[in-house]
Amino acid sequence: MQRNTQTKNKIKQALVQLLNKKNLEEITVSDITRHSQINRGTFYLHYLDKYDLIEKLEEDILTNIQQIFDQPVEKGEENPLIPDRLILNALYYVKDDLAFIKALVEENGDPKFVSTFKKLLTNTVKKYIAHEKNQLPIEKIPNDYAEEILLSSTISILLLWMKKGGEESPELLLTYINYARDTSPTELLQP
């Protein structure tokens, strides 16, 4: 089992290195096996092809983040949508796997990953709204527009953080996300 994990980690690290150099579509299984120093047969024991590799790695990330958001909310946790504790746990998860997730969201990565991640966040926010029988705290525009503003700002903050290499702590990023959620866009630009 540990050997399988080591092999999969080598493959994943090779993929990260390759995505930093060239587009996902240009990467071949031979590139991956050469960079990970394993033979093609070993690769095919774990994955059908490079698309299966990407799909399984992305699915693993999204499943783990979903599990974080599915944790029970404790009484007294304040946040009109997703409790800060869960957001912070998700940010730490992303930071722990930042090299790979960053490679996925950058220019050479998988453009579908960002939209799939946004869908996960959308479903999570809707679940919390339905559970709390809440509306988003924006009353002057329809809820679907409010959701889009909230999700787009959150995704943009996350993407910028990843592109900057996760420089800020997850706690500071949580502060930015909450501030963007609670502040109008025109106020954000005020000096």
PyMOL CGO cylinders between C-alpha atoms (Angstrom):
from pymol import cmd
from pymol.cgo import CYLINDER

trace = [
    CYLINDER, 0.00, 0.00, 0.00, 2.78, 2.43, 0.92, 0.3, 1, 1, 1, 1, 1, 1,
    CYLINDER, 2.78, 2.43, 0.92, 4.53, 1.61, -2.34, 0.3, 1, 1, 1, 1, 1, 1,
    CYLINDER, 4.53, 1.61, -2.34, 1.34, 2.48, -4.27, 0.3, 1, 1, 1, 1, 1, 1,
    CYLINDER, 1.34, 2.48, -4.27, 1.14, 5.78, -2.43, 0.3, 1, 1, 1, 1, 1, 1,
    CYLINDER, 1.14, 5.78, -2.43, 4.78, 6.57, -3.19, 0.3, 1, 1, 1, 1, 1, 1,
    CYLINDER, 4.78, 6.57, -3.19, 4.28, 5.75, -6.88, 0.3, 1, 1, 1, 1, 1, 1,
    CYLINDER, 4.28, 5.75, -6.88, 1.14, 7.90, -7.09, 0.3, 1, 1, 1, 1, 1, 1,
    CYLINDER, 1.14, 7.90, -7.09, 2.96, 10.77, -5.35, 0.3, 1, 1, 1, 1, 1, 1,
    CYLINDER, 2.96, 10.77, -5.35, 5.84, 10.51, -7.84, 0.3, 1, 1, 1, 1, 1, 1,
    CYLINDER, 5.84, 10.51, -7.84, 3.37, 10.61, -10.71, 0.3, 1, 1, 1, 1, 1, 1,
    CYLINDER, 3.37, 10.61, -10.71, 1.57, 13.61, -9.20, 0.3, 1, 1, 1, 1, 1, 1,
    CYLINDER, 1.57, 13.61, -9.20, 4.83, 15.51, -8.60, 0.3, 1, 1, 1, 1, 1, 1,
    CYLINDER, 4.83, 15.51, -8.60, 5.92, 14.81, -12.18, 0.3, 1, 1, 1, 1, 1, 1,
    CYLINDER, 5.92, 14.81, -12.18, 2.59, 16.14, -13.44, 0.3, 1, 1, 1, 1, 1, 1,
    CYLINDER, 2.59, 16.14, -13.44, 3.05, 19.34, -11.40, 0.3, 1, 1, 1, 1, 1, 1,
    CYLINDER, 3.05, 19.34, -11.40, 6.52, 19.87, -12.87, 0.3, 1, 1, 1, 1, 1, 1,
    CYLINDER, 6.52, 19.87, -12.87, 5.23, 19.26, -16.38, 0.3, 1, 1, 1, 1, 1, 1,
    CYLINDER, 5.23, 19.26, -16.38, 2.22, 21.58, -15.97, 0.3, 1, 1, 1, 1, 1, 1,
    CYLINDER, 2.22, 21.58, -15.97, 4.63, 24.32, -14.94, 0.3, 1, 1, 1, 1, 1, 1,
    CYLINDER, 4.63, 24.32, -14.94, 6.35, 23.90, -18.31, 0.3, 1, 1, 1, 1, 1, 1,
    CYLINDER, 6.35, 23.90, -18.31, 3.68, 22.99, -20.83, 0.3, 1, 1, 1, 1, 1, 1,
    CYLINDER, 3.68, 22.99, -20.83, -0.02, 22.73, -21.50, 0.3, 1, 1, 1, 1, 1, 1,
    CYLINDER, -0.02, 22.73, -21.50, -1.98, 19.73, -20.22, 0.3, 1, 1, 1, 1, 1, 1,
    CYLINDER, -1.98, 19.73, -20.22, -2.93, 18.78, -23.78, 0.3, 1, 1, 1, 1, 1, 1,
    CYLINDER, -2.93, 18.78, -23.78, 0.76, 18.61, -24.75, 0.3, 1, 1, 1, 1, 1, 1,
    CYLINDER, 0.76, 18.61, -24.75, 1.75, 16.33, -21.86, 0.3, 1, 1, 1, 1, 1, 1,
    CYLINDER, 1.75, 16.33, -21.86, 2.01, 12.64, -22.68, 0.3, 1, 1, 1, 1, 1, 1,
    CYLINDER, 2.01, 12.64, -22.68, 2.08, 9.55, -20.50, 0.3, 1, 1, 1, 1, 1, 1,
    CYLINDER, 2.08, 9.55, -20.50, 5.69, 9.12, -21.63, 0.3, 1, 1, 1, 1, 1, 1,
    CYLINDER, 5.69, 9.12, -21.63, 6.50, 12.61, -20.29, 0.3, 1, 1, 1, 1, 1, 1,
    CYLINDER, 6.50, 12.61, -20.29, 4.90, 11.72, -16.96, 0.3, 1, 1, 1, 1, 1, 1,
    CYLINDER, 4.90, 11.72, -16.96, 6.66, 8.37, -16.63, 0.3, 1, 1, 1, 1, 1, 1,
    CYLINDER, 6.66, 8.37, -16.63, 10.02, 9.85, -17.65, 0.3, 1, 1, 1, 1, 1, 1,
    CYLINDER, 10.02, 9.85, -17.65, 9.72, 12.66, -15.08, 0.3, 1, 1, 1, 1, 1, 1,
    CYLINDER, 9.72, 12.66, -15.08, 8.48, 10.35, -12.33, 0.3, 1, 1, 1, 1, 1, 1,
    CYLINDER, 8.48, 10.35, -12.33, 11.12, 7.72, -13.17, 0.3, 1, 1, 1, 1, 1, 1,
    CYLINDER, 11.12, 7.72, -13.17, 8.63, 4.87, -13.39, 0.3, 1, 1, 1, 1, 1, 1,
    CYLINDER, 8.63, 4.87, -13.39, 7.85, 2.64, -16.32, 0.3, 1, 1, 1, 1, 1, 1,
    CYLINDER, 7.85, 2.64, -16.32, 4.71, 2.95, -18.42, 0.3, 1, 1, 1, 1, 1, 1,
    CYLINDER, 4.71, 2.95, -18.42, 3.39, -0.39, -17.16, 0.3, 1, 1, 1, 1, 1, 1,
    CYLINDER, 3.39, -0.39, -17.16, 3.43, 0.92, -13.60, 0.3, 1, 1, 1, 1, 1, 1,
    CYLINDER, 3.43, 0.92, -13.60, 1.57, 4.05, -14.69, 0.3, 1, 1, 1, 1, 1, 1,
    CYLINDER, 1.57, 4.05, -14.69, -1.11, 1.93, -16.39, 0.3, 1, 1, 1, 1, 1, 1,
    CYLINDER, -1.11, 1.93, -16.39, -1.55, -0.18, -13.24, 0.3, 1, 1, 1, 1, 1, 1,
    CYLINDER, -1.55, -0.18, -13.24, -2.93, 2.97, -11.59, 0.3, 1, 1, 1, 1, 1, 1,
    CYLINDER, -2.93, 2.97, -11.59, -4.46, 5.00, -14.43, 0.3, 1, 1, 1, 1, 1, 1,
    CYLINDER, -4.46, 5.00, -14.43, -6.03, 4.39, -17.85, 0.3, 1, 1, 1, 1, 1, 1,
    CYLINDER, -6.03, 4.39, -17.85, -4.41, 7.48, -19.39, 0.3, 1, 1, 1, 1, 1, 1,
    CYLINDER, -4.41, 7.48, -19.39, -3.45, 11.05, -18.49, 0.3, 1, 1, 1, 1, 1, 1,
    CYLINDER, -3.45, 11.05, -18.49, -7.12, 12.09, -18.44, 0.3, 1, 1, 1, 1, 1, 1,
    CYLINDER, -7.12, 12.09, -18.44, -7.93, 9.38, -15.93, 0.3, 1, 1, 1, 1, 1, 1,
    CYLINDER, -7.93, 9.38, -15.93, -4.97, 10.59, -13.83, 0.3, 1, 1, 1, 1, 1, 1,
    CYLINDER, -4.97, 10.59, -13.83, -6.22, 14.20, -13.89, 0.3, 1, 1, 1, 1, 1, 1,
    CYLINDER, -6.22, 14.20, -13.89, -9.80, 13.15, -13.19, 0.3, 1, 1, 1, 1, 1, 1,
    CYLINDER, -9.80, 13.15, -13.19, -8.83, 11.02, -10.18, 0.3, 1, 1, 1, 1, 1, 1,
    CYLINDER, -8.83, 11.02, -10.18, -6.54, 13.68, -8.72, 0.3, 1, 1, 1, 1, 1, 1,
    CYLINDER, -6.54, 13.68, -8.72, -9.15, 16.42, -9.16, 0.3, 1, 1, 1, 1, 1, 1,
    CYLINDER, -9.15, 16.42, -9.16, -11.88, 14.18, -7.78, 0.3, 1, 1, 1, 1, 1, 1,
    CYLINDER, -11.88, 14.18, -7.78, -9.74, 13.52, -4.71, 0.3, 1, 1, 1, 1, 1, 1,
    CYLINDER, -9.74, 13.52, -4.71, -9.28, 17.26, -4.09, 0.3, 1, 1, 1, 1, 1, 1,
    CYLINDER, -9.28, 17.26, -4.09, -12.95, 18.08, -4.59, 0.3, 1, 1, 1, 1, 1, 1,
    CYLINDER, -12.95, 18.08, -4.59, -14.11, 15.15, -2.44, 0.3, 1, 1, 1, 1, 1, 1,
    CYLINDER, -14.11, 15.15, -2.44, -11.82, 16.20, 0.41, 0.3, 1, 1, 1, 1, 1, 1,
    CYLINDER, -11.82, 16.20, 0.41, -12.98, 19.81, 0.24, 0.3, 1, 1, 1, 1, 1, 1,
    CYLINDER, -12.98, 19.81, 0.24, -16.61, 18.69, 0.12, 0.3, 1, 1, 1, 1, 1, 1,
    CYLINDER, -16.61, 18.69, 0.12, -16.01, 16.54, 3.21, 0.3, 1, 1, 1, 1, 1, 1,
    CYLINDER, -16.01, 16.54, 3.21, -14.64, 19.59, 4.99, 0.3, 1, 1, 1, 1, 1, 1,
    CYLINDER, -14.64, 19.59, 4.99, -17.73, 21.63, 4.09, 0.3, 1, 1, 1, 1, 1, 1,
    CYLINDER, -17.73, 21.63, 4.09, -20.03, 18.75, 5.07, 0.3, 1, 1, 1, 1, 1, 1,
    CYLINDER, -20.03, 18.75, 5.07, -18.78, 18.74, 8.67, 0.3, 1, 1, 1, 1, 1, 1,
    CYLINDER, -18.78, 18.74, 8.67, -21.51, 19.54, 11.17, 0.3, 1, 1, 1, 1, 1, 1,
    CYLINDER, -21.51, 19.54, 11.17, -21.93, 23.18, 12.10, 0.3, 1, 1, 1, 1, 1, 1,
    CYLINDER, -21.93, 23.18, 12.10, -21.46, 23.80, 15.79, 0.3, 1, 1, 1, 1, 1, 1,
    CYLINDER, -21.46, 23.80, 15.79, -23.87, 25.98, 17.73, 0.3, 1, 1, 1, 1, 1, 1,
    CYLINDER, -23.87, 25.98, 17.73, -22.67, 29.53, 18.00, 0.3, 1, 1, 1, 1, 1, 1,
    CYLINDER, -22.67, 29.53, 18.00, -20.57, 29.46, 14.83, 0.3, 1, 1, 1, 1, 1, 1,
    CYLINDER, -20.57, 29.46, 14.83, -21.11, 32.79, 13.17, 0.3, 1, 1, 1, 1, 1, 1,
    CYLINDER, -21.11, 32.79, 13.17, -21.13, 33.33, 9.46, 0.3, 1, 1, 1, 1, 1, 1,
    CYLINDER, -21.13, 33.33, 9.46, -24.17, 34.01, 7.35, 0.3, 1, 1, 1, 1, 1, 1,
    CYLINDER, -24.17, 34.01, 7.35, -23.13, 31.26, 4.95, 0.3, 1, 1, 1, 1, 1, 1,
    CYLINDER, -23.13, 31.26, 4.95, -20.31, 28.78, 5.54, 0.3, 1, 1, 1, 1, 1, 1,
    CYLINDER, -20.31, 28.78, 5.54, -18.79, 28.85, 9.05, 0.3, 1, 1, 1, 1, 1, 1,
    CYLINDER, -18.79, 28.85, 9.05, -15.31, 30.36, 9.24, 0.3, 1, 1, 1, 1, 1, 1,
    CYLINDER, -15.31, 30.36, 9.24, -13.91, 27.16, 10.79, 0.3, 1, 1, 1, 1, 1, 1,
    CYLINDER, -13.91, 27.16, 10.79, -14.86, 25.16, 7.71, 0.3, 1, 1, 1, 1, 1, 1,
    CYLINDER, -14.86, 25.16, 7.71, -13.54, 27.78, 5.29, 0.3, 1, 1, 1, 1, 1, 1,
    CYLINDER, -13.54, 27.78, 5.29, -10.27, 27.88, 7.23, 0.3, 1, 1, 1, 1, 1, 1,
    CYLINDER, -10.27, 27.88, 7.23, -9.98, 24.07, 7.16, 0.3, 1, 1, 1, 1, 1, 1,
    CYLINDER, -9.98, 24.07, 7.16, -10.55, 24.14, 3.39, 0.3, 1, 1, 1, 1, 1, 1,
    CYLINDER, -10.55, 24.14, 3.39, -7.91, 26.86, 2.96, 0.3, 1, 1, 1, 1, 1, 1,
    CYLINDER, -7.91, 26.86, 2.96, -5.40, 24.81, 4.94, 0.3, 1, 1, 1, 1, 1, 1,
    CYLINDER, -5.40, 24.81, 4.94, -6.21, 21.80, 2.77, 0.3, 1, 1, 1, 1, 1, 1,
    CYLINDER, -6.21, 21.80, 2.77, -5.58, 23.86, -0.39, 0.3, 1, 1, 1, 1, 1, 1,
    CYLINDER, -5.58, 23.86, -0.39, -2.36, 25.26, 1.07, 0.3, 1, 1, 1, 1, 1, 1,
    CYLINDER, -2.36, 25.26, 1.07, -1.12, 21.73, 1.87, 0.3, 1, 1, 1, 1, 1, 1,
    CYLINDER, -1.12, 21.73, 1.87, -1.57, 20.73, -1.79, 0.3, 1, 1, 1, 1, 1, 1,
    CYLINDER, -1.57, 20.73, -1.79, -0.89, 24.19, -3.24, 0.3, 1, 1, 1, 1, 1, 1,
    CYLINDER, -0.89, 24.19, -3.24, 1.70, 23.16, -5.83, 0.3, 1, 1, 1, 1, 1, 1,
    CYLINDER, 1.70, 23.16, -5.83, -0.70, 20.78, -7.54, 0.3, 1, 1, 1, 1, 1, 1,
    CYLINDER, -0.70, 20.78, -7.54, -3.87, 22.88, -7.21, 0.3, 1, 1, 1, 1, 1, 1,
    CYLINDER, -3.87, 22.88, -7.21, -1.99, 25.95, -8.43, 0.3, 1, 1, 1, 1, 1, 1,
    CYLINDER, -1.99, 25.95, -8.43, -0.77, 24.00, -11.47, 0.3, 1, 1, 1, 1, 1, 1,
    CYLINDER, -0.77, 24.00, -11.47, -4.36, 22.95, -12.19, 0.3, 1, 1, 1, 1, 1, 1,
    CYLINDER, -4.36, 22.95, -12.19, -5.77, 26.49, -12.09, 0.3, 1, 1, 1, 1, 1, 1,
    CYLINDER, -5.77, 26.49, -12.09, -3.02, 28.20, -14.02, 0.3, 1, 1, 1, 1, 1, 1,
    CYLINDER, -3.02, 28.20, -14.02, -2.84, 28.66, -17.77, 0.3, 1, 1, 1, 1, 1, 1,
    CYLINDER, -2.84, 28.66, -17.77, -1.42, 25.20, -18.53, 0.3, 1, 1, 1, 1, 1, 1,
    CYLINDER, -1.42, 25.20, -18.53, -3.80, 23.39, -16.19, 0.3, 1, 1, 1, 1, 1, 1,
    CYLINDER, -3.80, 23.39, -16.19, -7.34, 22.15, -16.51, 0.3, 1, 1, 1, 1, 1, 1,
    CYLINDER, -7.34, 22.15, -16.51, -9.83, 24.97, -17.21, 0.3, 1, 1, 1, 1, 1, 1,
    CYLINDER, -9.83, 24.97, -17.21, -12.70, 22.69, -16.14, 0.3, 1, 1, 1, 1, 1, 1,
    CYLINDER, -12.70, 22.69, -16.14, -11.29, 22.42, -12.61, 0.3, 1, 1, 1, 1, 1, 1,
    CYLINDER, -11.29, 22.42, -12.61, -12.11, 26.04, -11.69, 0.3, 1, 1, 1, 1, 1, 1,
    CYLINDER, -12.11, 26.04, -11.69, -15.70, 25.73, -12.92, 0.3, 1, 1, 1, 1, 1, 1,
    CYLINDER, -15.70, 25.73, -12.92, -16.12, 22.40, -11.09, 0.3, 1, 1, 1, 1, 1, 1,
    CYLINDER, -16.12, 22.40, -11.09, -14.73, 23.97, -7.91, 0.3, 1, 1, 1, 1, 1, 1,
    CYLINDER, -14.73, 23.97, -7.91, -17.09, 26.92, -8.32, 0.3, 1, 1, 1, 1, 1, 1,
    CYLINDER, -17.09, 26.92, -8.32, -20.00, 24.48, -8.69, 0.3, 1, 1, 1, 1, 1, 1,
    CYLINDER, -20.00, 24.48, -8.69, -18.95, 22.78, -5.43, 0.3, 1, 1, 1, 1, 1, 1,
    CYLINDER, -18.95, 22.78, -5.43, -18.92, 26.17, -3.67, 0.3, 1, 1, 1, 1, 1, 1,
    CYLINDER, -18.92, 26.17, -3.67, -22.27, 27.11, -5.21, 0.3, 1, 1, 1, 1, 1, 1,
    CYLINDER, -22.27, 27.11, -5.21, -23.89, 23.90, -3.99, 0.3, 1, 1, 1, 1, 1, 1,
    CYLINDER, -23.89, 23.90, -3.99, -22.36, 24.36, -0.55, 0.3, 1, 1, 1, 1, 1, 1,
    CYLINDER, -22.36, 24.36, -0.55, -23.59, 27.94, -0.24, 0.3, 1, 1, 1, 1, 1, 1,
    CYLINDER, -23.59, 27.94, -0.24, -27.06, 26.91, -1.42, 0.3, 1, 1, 1, 1, 1, 1,
    CYLINDER, -27.06, 26.91, -1.42, -27.09, 24.07, 1.11, 0.3, 1, 1, 1, 1, 1, 1,
    CYLINDER, -27.09, 24.07, 1.11, -26.28, 26.46, 3.95, 0.3, 1, 1, 1, 1, 1, 1,
    CYLINDER, -26.28, 26.46, 3.95, -28.85, 28.98, 2.76, 0.3, 1, 1, 1, 1, 1, 1,
    CYLINDER, -28.85, 28.98, 2.76, -31.53, 26.26, 2.56, 0.3, 1, 1, 1, 1, 1, 1,
    CYLINDER, -31.53, 26.26, 2.56, -30.51, 24.80, 5.93, 0.3, 1, 1, 1, 1, 1, 1,
    CYLINDER, -30.51, 24.80, 5.93, -30.64, 28.15, 7.69, 0.3, 1, 1, 1, 1, 1, 1,
    CYLINDER, -30.64, 28.15, 7.69, -33.66, 29.29, 5.65, 0.3, 1, 1, 1, 1, 1, 1,
    CYLINDER, -33.66, 29.29, 5.65, -31.60, 32.39, 4.97, 0.3, 1, 1, 1, 1, 1, 1,
    CYLINDER, -31.60, 32.39, 4.97, -31.24, 34.73, 2.11, 0.3, 1, 1, 1, 1, 1, 1,
    CYLINDER, -31.24, 34.73, 2.11, -27.91, 36.17, 1.18, 0.3, 1, 1, 1, 1, 1, 1,
    CYLINDER, -27.91, 36.17, 1.18, -27.40, 39.42, 3.08, 0.3, 1, 1, 1, 1, 1, 1,
    CYLINDER, -27.40, 39.42, 3.08, -27.93, 41.48, -0.10, 0.3, 1, 1, 1, 1, 1, 1,
    CYLINDER, -27.93, 41.48, -0.10, -31.53, 42.60, -0.37, 0.3, 1, 1, 1, 1, 1, 1,
    CYLINDER, -31.53, 42.60, -0.37, -31.48, 44.99, -3.35, 0.3, 1, 1, 1, 1, 1, 1,
    CYLINDER, -31.48, 44.99, -3.35, -30.80, 42.45, -6.08, 0.3, 1, 1, 1, 1, 1, 1,
    CYLINDER, -30.80, 42.45, -6.08, -32.17, 38.96, -6.79, 0.3, 1, 1, 1, 1, 1, 1,
    CYLINDER, -32.17, 38.96, -6.79, -30.58, 36.07, -4.94, 0.3, 1, 1, 1, 1, 1, 1,
    CYLINDER, -30.58, 36.07, -4.94, -29.06, 34.48, -8.07, 0.3, 1, 1, 1, 1, 1, 1,
    CYLINDER, -29.06, 34.48, -8.07, -27.13, 37.70, -8.80, 0.3, 1, 1, 1, 1, 1, 1,
    CYLINDER, -27.13, 37.70, -8.80, -26.07, 37.97, -5.17, 0.3, 1, 1, 1, 1, 1, 1,
    CYLINDER, -26.07, 37.97, -5.17, -24.82, 34.37, -5.23, 0.3, 1, 1, 1, 1, 1, 1,
    CYLINDER, -24.82, 34.37, -5.23, -22.82, 35.04, -8.39, 0.3, 1, 1, 1, 1, 1, 1,
    CYLINDER, -22.82, 35.04, -8.39, -21.21, 38.15, -6.88, 0.3, 1, 1, 1, 1, 1, 1,
    CYLINDER, -21.21, 38.15, -6.88, -20.32, 36.27, -3.70, 0.3, 1, 1, 1, 1, 1, 1,
    CYLINDER, -20.32, 36.27, -3.70, -18.95, 33.21, -5.47, 0.3, 1, 1, 1, 1, 1, 1,
    CYLINDER, -18.95, 33.21, -5.47, -17.04, 35.16, -8.10, 0.3, 1, 1, 1, 1, 1, 1,
    CYLINDER, -17.04, 35.16, -8.10, -15.31, 37.33, -5.52, 0.3, 1, 1, 1, 1, 1, 1,
    CYLINDER, -15.31, 37.33, -5.52, -14.45, 34.31, -3.37, 0.3, 1, 1, 1, 1, 1, 1,
    CYLINDER, -14.45, 34.31, -3.37, -13.10, 32.33, -6.34, 0.3, 1, 1, 1, 1, 1, 1,
    CYLINDER, -13.10, 32.33, -6.34, -11.11, 35.35, -7.54, 0.3, 1, 1, 1, 1, 1, 1,
    CYLINDER, -11.11, 35.35, -7.54, -9.54, 35.82, -4.12, 0.3, 1, 1, 1, 1, 1, 1,
    CYLINDER, -9.54, 35.82, -4.12, -8.63, 32.11, -3.97, 0.3, 1, 1, 1, 1, 1, 1,
    CYLINDER, -8.63, 32.11, -3.97, -7.17, 32.10, -7.48, 0.3, 1, 1, 1, 1, 1, 1,
    CYLINDER, -7.17, 32.10, -7.48, -5.05, 35.18, -6.82, 0.3, 1, 1, 1, 1, 1, 1,
    CYLINDER, -5.05, 35.18, -6.82, -3.82, 33.66, -3.56, 0.3, 1, 1, 1, 1, 1, 1,
    CYLINDER, -3.82, 33.66, -3.56, -2.83, 30.46, -5.37, 0.3, 1, 1, 1, 1, 1, 1,
    CYLINDER, -2.83, 30.46, -5.37, -1.12, 32.34, -8.20, 0.3, 1, 1, 1, 1, 1, 1,
    CYLINDER, -1.12, 32.34, -8.20, 0.86, 34.29, -5.61, 0.3, 1, 1, 1, 1, 1, 1,
    CYLINDER, 0.86, 34.29, -5.61, 2.01, 30.99, -4.12, 0.3, 1, 1, 1, 1, 1, 1,
    CYLINDER, 2.01, 30.99, -4.12, -0.16, 31.13, -1.00, 0.3, 1, 1, 1, 1, 1, 1,
    CYLINDER, -0.16, 31.13, -1.00, 1.91, 33.97, 0.48, 0.3, 1, 1, 1, 1, 1, 1,
    CYLINDER, 1.91, 33.97, 0.48, -0.73, 35.04, 2.97, 0.3, 1, 1, 1, 1, 1, 1,
    CYLINDER, -0.73, 35.04, 2.97, -1.81, 32.77, 5.81, 0.3, 1, 1, 1, 1, 1, 1,
    CYLINDER, -1.81, 32.77, 5.81, -5.16, 31.01, 5.52, 0.3, 1, 1, 1, 1, 1, 1,
    CYLINDER, -5.16, 31.01, 5.52, -6.36, 33.15, 8.46, 0.3, 1, 1, 1, 1, 1, 1,
    CYLINDER, -6.36, 33.15, 8.46, -5.55, 36.36, 6.60, 0.3, 1, 1, 1, 1, 1, 1,
    CYLINDER, -5.55, 36.36, 6.60, -7.18, 35.05, 3.43, 0.3, 1, 1, 1, 1, 1, 1,
    CYLINDER, -7.18, 35.05, 3.43, -10.31, 34.20, 5.42, 0.3, 1, 1, 1, 1, 1, 1,
    CYLINDER, -10.31, 34.20, 5.42, -10.34, 37.84, 6.57, 0.3, 1, 1, 1, 1, 1, 1,
    CYLINDER, -10.34, 37.84, 6.57, -10.16, 38.98, 2.93, 0.3, 1, 1, 1, 1, 1, 1,
    CYLINDER, -10.16, 38.98, 2.93, -12.97, 36.62, 1.89, 0.3, 1, 1, 1, 1, 1, 1,
    CYLINDER, -12.97, 36.62, 1.89, -15.21, 37.77, 4.73, 0.3, 1, 1, 1, 1, 1, 1,
    CYLINDER, -15.21, 37.77, 4.73, -14.42, 41.43, 4.07, 0.3, 1, 1, 1, 1, 1, 1,
    CYLINDER, -14.42, 41.43, 4.07, -15.22, 41.03, 0.37, 0.3, 1, 1, 1, 1, 1, 1,
    CYLINDER, -15.22, 41.03, 0.37, -18.46, 39.24, 1.29, 0.3, 1, 1, 1, 1, 1, 1,
    CYLINDER, -18.46, 39.24, 1.29, -19.55, 42.01, 3.66, 0.3, 1, 1, 1, 1, 1, 1,
    CYLINDER, -19.55, 42.01, 3.66, -18.39, 45.03, 1.64, 0.3, 1, 1, 1, 1, 1, 1,
    CYLINDER, -18.39, 45.03, 1.64, -19.75, 46.48, -1.58, 0.3, 1, 1, 1, 1, 1, 1,
    CYLINDER, -19.75, 46.48, -1.58, -17.34, 46.40, -4.56, 0.3, 1, 1, 1, 1, 1, 1,
    CYLINDER, -17.34, 46.40, -4.56, -17.17, 50.20, -4.71, 0.3, 1, 1, 1, 1, 1, 1,
    CYLINDER, -17.17, 50.20, -4.71, -16.17, 50.32, -1.04, 0.3, 1, 1, 1, 1, 1, 1,
    CYLINDER, -16.17, 50.32, -1.04, -13.39, 47.79, -1.68, 0.3, 1, 1, 1, 1, 1, 1,
    CYLINDER, -13.39, 47.79, -1.68, -11.74, 50.23, -4.09, 0.3, 1, 1, 1, 1, 1, 1,
    CYLINDER, -11.74, 50.23, -4.09, -11.83, 53.20, -1.71, 0.3, 1, 1, 1, 1, 1, 1,
    CYLINDER, -11.83, 53.20, -1.71, -8.36, 54.27, -0.50, 0.3, 1, 1, 1, 1, 1, 1,
]
cmd.load_cgo(trace, "trace")
